[in-house]
Amino acid sequence: MKNKHLISACILGILLCPDASLAQEPAAAEGERLFRSRCGSCHSVDPGENRAAPHLSELFGRAAGSVADARYSKALSASGFVWDEERLHAYLNNPRQAVPGTTMSVSVRDQAQRSAIITYLQNLSTGPVH
């Protein structure tokens, strides 16, 4: 009888606490949609495909201003930081405040939208994600 209750408790636990990756799937899908509509005209997620701005493939853990053959402002090239979640939130919220002198003028003020875009970009990165 104890085994029956233990099995029931395990099943209930699985149902009530689904895999965290399942919860991220809708956020990543929404992030991809937002990325394409808000960022995709200037940025690509394909490695080596720079547009008006650098590609964002493998963004996390990468030094700012370091993509070969991409156009950067002097301010971003000289910033000396590495992209992580916190830095990207600040930059997307207000690029010109986060890096005075940057040429990026598009901001994503809505925190939920920023988070969705960042989740999407994190899912594309195999490097360190913080």
N, CA, C and O atoms as CSV, one atom per row, in Angstrom:
chain,resi,resn,atom,element,x,y,z
A,1,MET,N,N,0.824,-1.196,0.000
A,1,MET,CA,C,0.000,0.000,0.000
A,1,MET,C,C,0.865,1.256,0.000
A,1,MET,O,O,0.521,2.247,-0.644
A,2,LYS,N,N,2.010,1.218,0.735
A,2,LYS,CA,C,2.900,2.374,0.760
A,2,LYS,C,C,3.450,2.664,-0.633
A,2,LYS,O,O,3.576,3.825,-1.023
A,3,ASN,N,N,3.774,1.620,-1.377
A,3,ASN,CA,C,4.314,1.814,-2.728
A,3,ASN,C,C,3.294,2.500,-3.633
A,3,ASN,O,O,3.653,3.328,-4.471
A,4,LYS,N,N,2.032,2.153,-3.461
A,4,LYS,CA,C,0.986,2.757,-4.276
A,4,LYS,C,C,0.904,4.258,-4.000
A,4,LYS,O,O,0.745,5.053,-4.926
A,5,HIS,N,N,1.011,4.647,-2.726
A,5,HIS,CA,C,0.981,6.068,-2.372
A,5,HIS,C,C,2.240,6.783,-2.863
A,5,HIS,O,O,2.173,7.933,-3.296
A,6,LEU,N,N,3.374,6.109,-2.797
A,6,LEU,CA,C,4.621,6.699,-3.263
A,6,LEU,C,C,4.562,6.946,-4.768
A,6,LEU,O,O,4.975,8.004,-5.242
A,7,ILE,N,N,4.056,5.985,-5.507
A,7,ILE,CA,C,3.916,6.134,-6.957
A,7,ILE,C,C,2.949,7.273,-7.269
A,7,ILE,O,O,3.215,8.087,-8.153
A,8,SER,N,N,1.842,7.337,-6.559
A,8,SER,CA,C,0.874,8.417,-6.774
A,8,SER,C,C,1.499,9.774,-6.488
A,8,SER,O,O,1.263,10.733,-7.223
A,9,ALA,N,N,2.292,9.865,-5.429
A,9,ALA,CA,C,2.955,11.117,-5.075
A,9,ALA,C,C,3.961,11.526,-6.151
A,9,ALA,O,O,4.073,12.708,-6.477
A,10,CYS,N,N,4.684,10.569,-6.697
A,10,CYS,CA,C,5.651,10.861,-7.759
A,10,CYS,C,C,4.941,11.361,-9.014
A,10,CYS,O,O,5.371,12.338,-9.627
A,11,ILE,N,N,3.871,10.700,-9.388
A,11,ILE,CA,C,3.110,11.119,-10.567
A,11,ILE,C,C,2.548,12.522,-10.353
A,11,ILE,O,O,2.610,13.360,-11.252
A,12,LEU,N,N,2.008,12.776,-9.178
A,12,LEU,CA,C,1.476,14.093,-8.871
A,12,LEU,C,C,2.583,15.154,-8.934
A,12,LEU,O,O,2.367,16.255,-9.440
A,13,GLY,N,N,3.747,14.815,-8.425
A,13,GLY,CA,C,4.880,15.744,-8.467
A,13,GLY,C,C,5.287,16.078,-9.887
A,13,GLY,O,O,5.597,17.230,-10.189
A,14,ILE,N,N,5.289,15.091,-10.757
A,14,ILE,CA,C,5.640,15.320,-12.157
A,14,ILE,C,C,4.610,16.220,-12.821
A,14,ILE,O,O,4.960,17.112,-13.596
A,15,LEU,N,N,3.342,15.983,-12.515
A,15,LEU,CA,C,2.283,16.782,-13.121
A,15,LEU,C,C,2.281,18.218,-12.621
A,15,LEU,O,O,2.005,19.141,-13.387
A,16,LEU,N,N,2.586,18.413,-11.349
A,16,LEU,CA,C,2.557,19.752,-10.766
A,16,LEU,C,C,3.843,20.541,-11.009
A,16,LEU,O,O,3.829,21.771,-10.954
A,17,CYS,N,N,4.934,19.866,-11.272
A,17,CYS,CA,C,6.224,20.521,-11.475
A,17,CYS,C,C,6.808,20.092,-12.815
A,17,CYS,O,O,7.760,19.313,-12.847
A,18,PRO,N,N,6.258,20.583,-13.915
A,18,PRO,CA,C,6.763,20.174,-15.220
A,18,PRO,C,C,8.195,20.635,-15.433
A,18,PRO,O,O,8.687,21.536,-14.754
A,19,ASP,N,N,8.836,20.008,-16.374
A,19,ASP,CA,C,10.203,20.331,-16.737
A,19,ASP,C,C,10.320,21.821,-17.040
A,19,ASP,O,O,9.485,22.380,-17.751
A,20,ALA,N,N,11.350,22.461,-16.503
A,20,ALA,CA,C,11.532,23.901,-16.708
A,20,ALA,C,C,11.722,24.234,-18.179
A,20,ALA,O,O,11.350,25.322,-18.619
A,21,SER,N,N,12.291,23.320,-18.942
A,21,SER,CA,C,12.495,23.614,-20.358
A,21,SER,C,C,11.172,23.735,-21.091
A,21,SER,O,O,11.078,24.457,-22.083
A,22,LEU,N,N,10.152,23.040,-20.618
A,22,LEU,CA,C,8.840,23.159,-21.240
A,22,LEU,C,C,8.263,24.552,-21.025
A,22,LEU,O,O,7.587,25.088,-21.903
A,23,ALA,N,N,8.523,25.133,-19.873
A,23,ALA,CA,C,8.037,26.476,-19.579
A,23,ALA,C,C,8.768,27.511,-20.431
A,23,ALA,O,O,8.205,28.556,-20.755
A,24,GLN,N,N,10.025,27.224,-20.797
A,24,GLN,CA,C,10.795,28.166,-21.594
A,24,GLN,C,C,10.403,28.138,-23.064
A,24,GLN,O,O,10.628,29.120,-23.771
A,25,GLU,N,N,9.824,27.044,-23.543
A,25,GLU,CA,C,9.480,26.939,-24.950
A,25,GLU,C,C,8.554,28.054,-25.421
A,25,GLU,O,O,8.848,28.667,-26.447
A,26,PRO,N,N,7.441,28.358,-24.727
A,26,PRO,CA,C,6.604,29.471,-25.177
A,26,PRO,C,C,7.351,30.806,-25.136
A,26,PRO,O,O,7.188,31.638,-26.028
A,27,ALA,N,N,8.166,31.010,-24.104
A,27,ALA,CA,C,8.928,32.258,-24.006
A,27,ALA,C,C,9.914,32.374,-25.162
A,27,ALA,O,O,10.081,33.453,-25.730
A,28,ALA,N,N,10.566,31.271,-25.513
A,28,ALA,CA,C,11.509,31.302,-26.623
A,28,ALA,C,C,10.791,31.537,-27.947
A,28,ALA,O,O,11.297,32.264,-28.802
A,29,ALA,N,N,9.620,30.933,-28.128
A,29,ALA,CA,C,8.843,31.145,-29.360
A,29,ALA,C,C,8.397,32.604,-29.456
A,29,ALA,O,O,8.486,33.208,-30.525
A,30,GLU,N,N,7.931,33.158,-28.376
A,30,GLU,CA,C,7.541,34.567,-28.354
A,30,GLU,C,C,8.770,35.440,-28.564
A,30,GLU,O,O,8.703,36.462,-29.247
A,31,GLY,N,N,9.886,35.038,-27.979
A,31,GLY,CA,C,11.137,35.766,-28.161
A,31,GLY,C,C,11.583,35.779,-29.608
A,31,GLY,O,O,12.064,36.797,-30.105
A,32,GLU,N,N,11.425,34.645,-30.290
A,32,GLU,CA,C,11.793,34.594,-31.706
A,32,GLU,C,C,10.905,35.534,-32.520
A,32,GLU,O,O,11.396,36.249,-33.393
A,33,ARG,N,N,9.612,35.536,-32.239
A,33,ARG,CA,C,8.682,36.421,-32.936
A,33,ARG,C,C,9.062,37.883,-32.696
A,33,ARG,O,O,9.111,38.683,-33.631
A,34,LEU,N,N,9.328,38.219,-31.441
A,34,LEU,CA,C,9.708,39.590,-31.103
A,34,LEU,C,C,11.046,39.962,-31.731
A,34,LEU,O,O,11.219,41.072,-32.235
A,35,PHE,N,N,11.986,39.029,-31.695
A,35,PHE,CA,C,13.296,39.291,-32.302
A,35,PHE,C,C,13.133,39.617,-33.778
A,35,PHE,O,O,13.688,40.598,-34.272
A,36,ARG,N,N,12.372,38.791,-34.473
A,36,ARG,CA,C,12.189,39.003,-35.918
A,36,ARG,C,C,11.528,40.361,-36.203
A,36,ARG,O,O,11.903,41.046,-37.155
A,37,SER,N,N,10.557,40.743,-35.388
A,37,SER,CA,C,9.854,42.008,-35.642
A,37,SER,C,C,10.601,43.230,-35.113
A,37,SER,O,O,10.510,44.304,-35.708
A,38,ARG,N,N,11.329,43.092,-34.021
A,38,ARG,CA,C,11.984,44.252,-33.403
A,38,ARG,C,C,13.466,44.374,-33.752
A,38,ARG,O,O,13.997,45.484,-33.802
A,39,CYS,N,N,14.136,43.251,-33.991
A,39,CYS,CA,C,15.594,43.259,-34.134
A,39,CYS,C,C,16.088,42.737,-35.483
A,39,CYS,O,O,17.185,43.075,-35.929
A,40,GLY,N,N,15.265,41.912,-36.120
A,40,GLY,CA,C,15.688,41.158,-37.294
A,40,GLY,C,C,16.039,41.970,-38.523
A,40,GLY,O,O,16.729,41.463,-39.407
A,41,SER,N,N,15.593,43.204,-38.611
A,41,SER,CA,C,15.957,43.983,-39.795
A,41,SER,C,C,17.427,44.407,-39.751
A,41,SER,O,O,18.033,44.624,-40.800
A,42,CYS,N,N,18.001,44.528,-38.569
A,42,CYS,CA,C,19.405,44.920,-38.429
A,42,CYS,C,C,20.314,43.762,-38.031
A,42,CYS,O,O,21.485,43.734,-38.411
A,43,HIS,N,N,19.783,42.804,-37.267
A,43,HIS,CA,C,20.581,41.694,-36.741
A,43,HIS,C,C,20.116,40.364,-37.302
A,43,HIS,O,O,18.927,40.157,-37.542
A,44,SER,N,N,21.061,39.474,-37.505
A,44,SER,CA,C,20.773,38.093,-37.885
A,44,SER,C,C,21.160,37.193,-36.714
A,44,SER,O,O,21.919,37.606,-35.837
A,45,VAL,N,N,20.650,35.985,-36.697
A,45,VAL,CA,C,21.096,34.998,-35.708
A,45,VAL,C,C,21.942,33.922,-36.379
A,45,VAL,O,O,22.341,32.947,-35.742
A,46,ASP,N,N,22.212,34.106,-37.676
A,46,ASP,CA,C,23.051,33.165,-38.407
A,46,ASP,C,C,24.510,33.573,-38.282
A,46,ASP,O,O,24.855,34.721,-38.564
A,47,PRO,N,N,25.378,32.649,-37.863
A,47,PRO,CA,C,26.802,32.976,-37.706
A,47,PRO,C,C,27.383,33.567,-38.990
A,47,PRO,O,O,27.177,33.037,-40.081
A,48,GLY,N,N,28.102,34.658,-38.841
A,48,GLY,CA,C,28.765,35.293,-39.971
A,48,GLY,C,C,27.878,36.170,-40.831
A,48,GLY,O,O,28.381,36.829,-41.741
A,49,GLU,N,N,26.584,36.204,-40.582
A,49,GLU,CA,C,25.681,37.034,-41.389
A,49,GLU,C,C,25.444,38.370,-40.702
A,49,GLU,O,O,24.478,38.543,-39.958
A,50,ASN,N,N,26.332,39.297,-40.963
A,50,ASN,CA,C,26.174,40.642,-40.427
A,50,ASN,C,C,25.302,41.447,-41.369
A,50,ASN,O,O,25.435,41.362,-42.590
A,51,ARG,N,N,24.428,42.213,-40.799
A,51,ARG,CA,C,23.567,43.114,-41.575
A,51,ARG,C,C,24.007,44.529,-41.236
A,51,ARG,O,O,25.206,44.804,-41.189
A,52,ALA,N,N,23.080,45.416,-41.003
A,52,ALA,CA,C,23.442,46.770,-40.572
A,52,ALA,C,C,24.129,46.713,-39.209
A,52,ALA,O,O,24.856,47.630,-38.825
A,53,ALA,N,N,23.886,45.625,-38.492
A,53,ALA,CA,C,24.484,45.395,-37.172
A,53,ALA,C,C,25.002,43.954,-37.138
A,53,ALA,O,O,24.661,43.156,-38.011
A,54,PRO,N,N,25.815,43.617,-36.143
A,54,PRO,CA,C,26.416,42.276,-36.103
A,54,PRO,C,C,25.398,41.166,-35.858
A,54,PRO,O,O,24.326,41.392,-35.297
A,55,HIS,N,N,25.764,39.962,-36.293
A,55,HIS,CA,C,24.925,38.803,-35.995
A,55,HIS,C,C,24.953,38.547,-34.489
A,55,HIS,O,O,25.908,38.913,-33.803
A,56,LEU,N,N,23.899,37.918,-33.988
A,56,LEU,CA,C,23.792,37.671,-32.546
A,56,LEU,C,C,23.901,36.191,-32.209
A,56,LEU,O,O,23.524,35.773,-31.115
A,57,SER,N,N,24.409,35.405,-33.133
A,57,SER,CA,C,24.682,34.003,-32.857
A,57,SER,C,C,25.792,33.914,-31.812
A,57,SER,O,O,26.788,34.632,-31.902
A,58,GLU,N,N,25.626,33.043,-30.831
A,58,GLU,CA,C,26.641,32.869,-29.781
A,58,GLU,C,C,26.964,34.180,-29.070
A,58,GLU,O,O,28.124,34.473,-28.780
A,59,LEU,N,N,25.933,34.958,-28.796
A,59,LEU,CA,C,26.113,36.266,-28.166
A,59,LEU,C,C,26.629,36.164,-26.731
A,59,LEU,O,O,27.527,36.906,-26.334
A,60,PHE,N,N,26.054,35.237,-25.954
A,60,PHE,CA,C,26.390,35.162,-24.525
A,60,PHE,C,C,27.810,34.660,-24.320
A,60,PHE,O,O,28.213,33.629,-24.858
A,61,GLY,N,N,28.552,35.417,-23.529
A,61,GLY,CA,C,29.942,35.082,-23.263
A,61,GLY,C,C,30.896,35.715,-24.274
A,61,GLY,O,O,32.109,35.528,-24.175
A,62,ARG,N,N,30.371,36.451,-25.233
A,62,ARG,CA,C,31.192,37.085,-26.268
A,62,ARG,C,C,31.515,38.516,-25.853
A,62,ARG,O,O,30.676,39.210,-25.278
A,63,ALA,N,N,32.725,38.946,-26.148
A,63,ALA,CA,C,33.121,40.327,-25.866
A,63,ALA,C,C,32.345,41.272,-26.775
A,63,ALA,O,O,32.196,41.009,-27.969
A,64,ALA,N,N,31.859,42.353,-26.220
A,64,ALA,CA,C,31.142,43.353,-27.008
A,64,ALA,C,C,32.070,43.927,-28.064
A,64,ALA,O,O,33.246,44.178,-27.804
A,65,GLY,N,N,31.530,44.132,-29.255
A,65,GLY,CA,C,32.304,44.741,-30.323
A,65,GLY,C,C,33.346,43.837,-30.945
A,65,GLY,O,O,34.344,44.324,-31.476
A,66,SER,N,N,33.135,42.519,-30.890
A,66,SER,CA,C,34.196,41.605,-31.324
A,66,SER,C,C,33.889,40.769,-32.568
A,66,SER,O,O,34.710,39.935,-32.951
A,67,VAL,N,N,32.751,40.962,-33.202
A,67,VAL,CA,C,32.427,40.175,-34.389
A,67,VAL,C,C,33.188,40.736,-35.587
A,67,VAL,O,O,33.095,41.926,-35.888
A,68,ALA,N,N,33.934,39.879,-36.262
A,68,ALA,CA,C,34.719,40.291,-37.423
A,68,ALA,C,C,33.810,40.842,-38.517
A,68,ALA,O,O,32.728,40.313,-38.771
A,69,ASP,N,N,34.260,41.886,-39.142
A,69,ASP,CA,C,33.582,42.521,-40.279
A,69,ASP,C,C,32.230,43.136,-39.934
A,69,ASP,O,O,31.438,43.413,-40.835
A,70,ALA,N,N,31.950,43.354,-38.664
A,70,ALA,CA,C,30.701,44.011,-38.256
A,70,ALA,C,C,30.992,45.474,-37.961
A,70,ALA,O,O,32.100,45.837,-37.566
A,71,ARG,N,N,29.980,46.301,-38.159
A,71,ARG,CA,C,30.126,47.732,-37.867
A,71,ARG,C,C,29.737,47.976,-36.412
A,71,ARG,O,O,28.666,47.566,-35.963
A,72,TYR,N,N,30.621,48.647,-35.690
A,72,TYR,CA,C,30.376,48.993,-34.294
A,72,TYR,C,C,30.695,50.469,-34.080
A,72,TYR,O,O,31.521,51.053,-34.780
A,73,SER,N,N,30.027,51.048,-33.106
A,73,SER,CA,C,30.421,52.391,-32.671
A,73,SER,C,C,31.738,52.273,-31.916
A,73,SER,O,O,32.079,51.207,-31.402
A,74,LYS,N,N,32.458,53.357,-31.856
A,74,LYS,CA,C,33.701,53.365,-31.074
A,74,LYS,C,C,33.403,53.053,-29.615
A,74,LYS,O,O,34.184,52.381,-28.941
A,75,ALA,N,N,32.266,53.547,-29.134
A,75,ALA,CA,C,31.890,53.345,-27.728
A,75,ALA,C,C,31.697,51.863,-27.411
A,75,ALA,O,O,32.188,51.384,-26.389
A,76,LEU,N,N,30.994,51.139,-28.264
A,76,LEU,CA,C,30.760,49.719,-27.999
A,76,LEU,C,C,32.051,48.926,-28.171
A,76,LEU,O,O,32.329,48.020,-27.386
A,77,SER,N,N,32.836,49.255,-29.181
A,77,SER,CA,C,34.108,48.557,-29.394
A,77,SER,C,C,35.054,48.722,-28.207
A,77,SER,O,O,35.814,47.812,-27.878
A,78,ALA,N,N,35.000,49.873,-27.580
A,78,ALA,CA,C,35.903,50.163,-26.459
A,78,ALA,C,C,35.299,49.824,-25.097
A,78,ALA,O,O,35.944,50.045,-24.072
A,79,SER,N,N,34.086,49.297,-25.065
A,79,SER,CA,C,33.388,49.087,-23.791
A,79,SER,C,C,34.057,48.064,-22.887
A,79,SER,O,O,34.022,48.207,-21.665
A,80,GLY,N,N,34.662,47.043,-23.462
A,80,GLY,CA,C,35.408,46.066,-22.670
A,80,GLY,C,C,34.574,45.072,-21.876
A,80,GLY,O,O,35.124,44.368,-21.030
A,81,PHE,N,N,33.282,44.986,-22.113
A,81,PHE,CA,C,32.480,44.022,-21.356
A,81,PHE,C,C,32.143,42.794,-22.195
A,81,PHE,O,O,32.320,42.771,-23.413
A,82,VAL,N,N,31.653,41.783,-21.499
A,82,VAL,CA,C,31.219,40.536,-22.121
A,82,VAL,C,C,29.705,40.455,-21.969
A,82,VAL,O,O,29.164,40.762,-20.906
A,83,TRP,N,N,29.026,40.043,-23.029
A,83,TRP,CA,C,27.565,39.963,-22.981
A,83,TRP,C,C,27.097,38.864,-22.043
A,83,TRP,O,O,27.519,37.712,-22.145
A,84,ASP,N,N,26.223,39.242,-21.134
A,84,ASP,CA,C,25.527,38.296,-20.267
A,84,ASP,C,C,24.087,38.788,-20.140
A,84,ASP,O,O,23.731,39.817,-20.715
A,85,GLU,N,N,23.277,38.076,-19.409
A,85,GLU,CA,C,21.852,38.417,-19.318
A,85,GLU,C,C,21.631,39.804,-18.728
A,85,GLU,O,O,20.832,40.580,-19.252
A,86,GLU,N,N,22.323,40.117,-17.658
A,86,GLU,CA,C,22.154,41.411,-16.998
A,86,GLU,C,C,22.550,42.556,-17.929
A,86,GLU,O,O,21.834,43.552,-18.037
A,87,ARG,N,N,23.688,42.411,-18.596
A,87,ARG,CA,C,24.177,43.454,-19.499
A,87,ARG,C,C,23.209,43.640,-20.667
A,87,ARG,O,O,22.944,44.765,-21.090
A,88,LEU,N,N,22.682,42.526,-21.186
A,88,LEU,CA,C,21.767,42.610,-22.315
A,88,LEU,C,C,20.436,43.260,-21.920
A,88,LEU,O,O,19.862,44.025,-22.694
A,89,HIS,N,N,19.949,42.953,-20.715
A,89,HIS,CA,C,18.730,43.622,-20.233
A,89,HIS,C,C,18.931,45.134,-20.194
A,89,HIS,O,O,18.090,45.890,-20.680
A,90,ALA,N,N,20.039,45.567,-19.617
A,90,ALA,CA,C,20.309,47.005,-19.511
A,90,ALA,C,C,20.455,47.634,-20.893
A,90,ALA,O,O,19.939,48.723,-21.143
A,91,TYR,N,N,21.155,46.949,-21.784
A,91,TYR,CA,C,21.399,47.498,-23.120
A,91,TYR,C,C,20.110,47.582,-23.928
A,91,TYR,O,O,19.844,48.600,-24.567
A,92,LEU,N,N,19.309,46.522,-23.904
A,92,LEU,CA,C,18.068,46.552,-24.665
A,92,LEU,C,C,17.063,47.552,-24.086
A,92,LEU,O,O,16.277,48.146,-24.824
A,93,ASN,N,N,17.092,47.731,-22.791
A,93,ASN,CA,C,16.188,48.693,-22.153
A,93,ASN,C,C,16.501,50.124,-22.587
A,93,ASN,O,O,15.596,50.902,-22.886
A,94,ASN,N,N,17.786,50.461,-22.620
A,94,ASN,CA,C,18.189,51.816,-22.988
A,94,ASN,C,C,19.640,51.777,-23.476
A,94,ASN,O,O,20.561,52.024,-22.698
A,95,PRO,N,N,19.846,51.469,-24.760
A,95,PRO,CA,C,21.207,51.295,-25.274
A,95,PRO,C,C,22.107,52.499,-25.043
A,95,PRO,O,O,23.278,52.344,-24.695
A,96,ARG,N,N,21.572,53.688,-25.234
A,96,ARG,CA,C,22.412,54.886,-25.132
A,96,ARG,C,C,22.761,55.255,-23.693
A,96,ARG,O,O,23.714,55.995,-23.449
A,97,GLN,N,N,21.995,54.744,-22.755
A,97,GLN,CA,C,22.362,54.925,-21.347
A,97,GLN,C,C,23.362,53.849,-20.935
A,97,GLN,O,O,24.308,54.127,-20.198
A,98,ALA,N,N,23.156,52.629,-21.408
A,98,ALA,CA,C,24.040,51.518,-21.044
A,98,ALA,C,C,25.438,51.695,-21.633
A,98,ALA,O,O,26.437,51.389,-20.982
A,99,VAL,N,N,25.499,52.192,-22.871
A,99,VAL,CA,C,26.786,52.435,-23.540
A,99,VAL,C,C,26.694,53.802,-24.226
A,99,VAL,O,O,26.355,53.887,-25.406
A,100,PRO,N,N,26.998,54.869,-23.482
A,100,PRO,CA,C,26.948,56.204,-24.089
A,100,PRO,C,C,27.825,56.267,-25.336
A,100,PRO,O,O,28.998,55.892,-25.311
A,101,GLY,N,N,27.229,56.749,-26.429
A,101,GLY,CA,C,27.962,56.832,-27.678
A,101,GLY,C,C,27.654,55.701,-28.645
A,101,GLY,O,O,28.132,55.708,-29.780
A,102,THR,N,N,26.851,54.717,-28.203
A,102,THR,CA,C,26.486,53.635,-29.111
A,102,THR,C,C,25.606,54.178,-30.231
A,102,THR,O,O,24.937,55.198,-30.069
A,103,THR,N,N,25.614,53.496,-31.349
A,103,THR,CA,C,24.765,53.918,-32.462
A,103,THR,C,C,23.414,53.214,-32.451
A,103,THR,O,O,22.520,53.583,-33.213
A,104,MET,N,N,23.256,52.217,-31.607
A,104,MET,CA,C,21.973,51.528,-31.540
A,104,MET,C,C,20.951,52.437,-30.865
A,104,MET,O,O,21.163,52.926,-29.756
A,105,SER,N,N,19.847,52.648,-31.558
A,105,SER,CA,C,18.831,53.544,-31.019
A,105,SER,C,C,17.545,52.815,-30.636
A,105,SER,O,O,16.697,53.389,-29.953
A,106,VAL,N,N,17.389,51.586,-31.054
A,106,VAL,CA,C,16.177,50.821,-30.757
A,106,VAL,C,C,16.255,50.292,-29.332
A,106,VAL,O,O,17.259,49.707,-28.927
A,107,SER,N,N,15.193,50.503,-28.585
A,107,SER,CA,C,15.142,49.966,-27.222
A,107,SER,C,C,13.897,49.115,-27.071
A,107,SER,O,O,12.919,49.271,-27.802
A,108,VAL,N,N,13.956,48.215,-26.109
A,108,VAL,CA,C,12.816,47.358,-25.775
A,108,VAL,C,C,12.517,47.647,-24.313
A,108,VAL,O,O,13.098,47.029,-23.420
A,109,ARG,N,N,11.618,48.579,-24.071
A,109,ARG,CA,C,11.334,49.043,-22.708
A,109,ARG,C,C,10.511,48.045,-21.908
A,109,ARG,O,O,10.620,48.001,-20.682
A,110,ASP,N,N,9.695,47.250,-22.574
A,110,ASP,CA,C,8.837,46.286,-21.886
A,110,ASP,C,C,9.687,45.104,-21.390
A,110,ASP,O,O,10.304,44.396,-22.186
A,111,GLN,N,N,9.708,44.906,-20.068
A,111,GLN,CA,C,10.568,43.883,-19.480
A,111,GLN,C,C,10.207,42.475,-19.956
A,111,GLN,O,O,11.102,41.663,-20.191
A,112,ALA,N,N,8.920,42.170,-20.101
A,112,ALA,CA,C,8.509,40.847,-20.553
A,112,ALA,C,C,8.995,40.588,-21.982
A,112,ALA,O,O,9.437,39.484,-22.302
A,113,GLN,N,N,8.913,41.599,-22.828
A,113,GLN,CA,C,9.408,41.442,-24.193
A,113,GLN,C,C,10.919,41.277,-24.223
A,113,GLN,O,O,11.442,40.448,-24.967
A,114,ARG,N,N,11.625,42.070,-23.410
A,114,ARG,CA,C,13.085,41.935,-23.315
A,114,ARG,C,C,13.457,40.539,-22.870
A,114,ARG,O,O,14.346,39.909,-23.443
A,115,SER,N,N,12.769,40.053,-21.837
A,115,SER,CA,C,13.061,38.714,-21.304
A,115,SER,C,C,12.832,37.637,-22.353
A,115,SER,O,O,13.614,36.693,-22.462
A,116,ALA,N,N,11.763,37.778,-23.123
A,116,ALA,CA,C,11.471,36.787,-24.165
A,116,ALA,C,C,12.551,36.800,-25.243
A,116,ALA,O,O,12.986,35.739,-25.692
A,117,ILE,N,N,12.985,37.978,-25.660
A,117,ILE,CA,C,14.048,38.083,-26.664
A,117,ILE,C,C,15.337,37.487,-26.120
A,117,ILE,O,O,16.034,36.763,-26.831
A,118,ILE,N,N,15.658,37.781,-24.877
A,118,ILE,CA,C,16.880,37.264,-24.260
A,118,ILE,C,C,16.819,35.746,-24.136
A,118,ILE,O,O,17.818,35.071,-24.385
A,119,THR,N,N,15.673,35.199,-23.759
A,119,THR,CA,C,15.516,33.744,-23.688
A,119,THR,C,C,15.758,33.117,-25.054
A,119,THR,O,O,16.435,32.095,-25.165
A,120,TYR,N,N,15.206,33.728,-26.081
A,120,TYR,CA,C,15.419,33.237,-27.445
A,120,TYR,C,C,16.909,33.241,-27.787
A,120,TYR,O,O,17.424,32.251,-28.306
A,121,LEU,N,N,17.601,34.336,-27.503
A,121,LEU,CA,C,19.030,34.420,-27.797
A,121,LEU,C,C,19.844,33.449,-26.952
A,121,LEU,O,O,20.839,32.902,-27.428
A,122,GLN,N,N,19.437,33.229,-25.706
A,122,GLN,CA,C,20.132,32.266,-24.860
A,122,GLN,C,C,20.015,30.862,-25.437
A,122,GLN,O,O,20.972,30.088,-25.399
A,123,ASN,N,N,18.853,30.536,-25.967
A,123,ASN,CA,C,18.653,29.210,-26.545
A,123,ASN,C,C,19.514,28.996,-27.785
A,123,ASN,O,O,19.760,27.853,-28.171
A,124,LEU,N,N,19.969,30.053,-28.405
A,124,LEU,CA,C,20.836,29.954,-29.579
A,124,LEU,C,C,22.317,29.903,-29.215
A,124,LEU,O,O,23.168,29.680,-30.076
A,125,SER,N,N,22.612,30.106,-27.960
A,125,SER,CA,C,24.004,30.202,-27.520
A,125,SER,C,C,24.453,28.920,-26.845
A,125,SER,O,O,23.745,28.365,-26.005
A,126,THR,N,N,25.646,28.451,-27.223
A,126,THR,CA,C,26.201,27.277,-26.551
A,126,THR,C,C,27.275,27.671,-25.562
A,126,THR,O,O,27.783,26.831,-24.818
A,127,GLY,N,N,27.626,28.962,-25.552
A,127,GLY,CA,C,28.639,29.464,-24.628
A,127,GLY,C,C,28.051,29.667,-23.258
A,127,GLY,O,O,26.909,29.276,-23.015
A,128,PRO,N,N,28.806,30.274,-22.346
A,128,PRO,CA,C,28.311,30.519,-20.989
A,128,PRO,C,C,27.128,31.468,-20.983
A,128,PRO,O,O,27.192,32.553,-21.561
A,129,VAL,N,N,26.060,31.065,-20.338
A,129,VAL,CA,C,24.864,31.889,-20.207
A,129,VAL,C,C,24.701,32.227,-18.738
A,129,VAL,O,O,24.590,31.334,-17.897
A,130,HIS,N,N,24.686,33.505,-18.430
A,130,HIS,CA,C,24.579,33.946,-17.018
A,130,HIS,C,C,23.292,34.661,-16.788
A,130,HIS,O,O,23.023,35.104,-15.672
